[in-house]
Amino acid sequence: MSSLSTHILDASLGKPASGVTLRLEQQTAQGWEVLCEALTDADGRYNGFSTAPLAAGRYRLTAEIGLYFAQTLRETLYPTAQIDFVVAPDGGHYHLPFLISPWSWSTYRGS
């Protein structure tokens, strides 16, 4: 069983992206099930995706970066940034940060 956290950094401003809407979904036999919807804190972080450990399986973590850029009066090419990932049976902790700007975004598995 595993846990998940994220951190969103606005690379164009060189600071955390606070107030970004996040959604965690799990793939089930019936389709994608929303497990959590939340906002990043003042430091651009969120780690309360689940009170129970995440089961092995396929998940999607979506950040609504288009809304974030609109709130800061900036246009963007990407309305969302989405990480589609697989949690292994013994996956441990997954830290999946987003590095965003109006013209790009990227991710990696952090610690």
Secondary structure, DSSP 8 states (H G I E B T S, - for coil): -BEEEEEEEETTTTEE-TT-EEEEEEEETTEEEEEEEEE--TTSEE--S-SS-B-SEEEEEEE-HHHHHHHTT---S-S-EEEEEEE-TT--EEE--EEEETTEEEE--B-
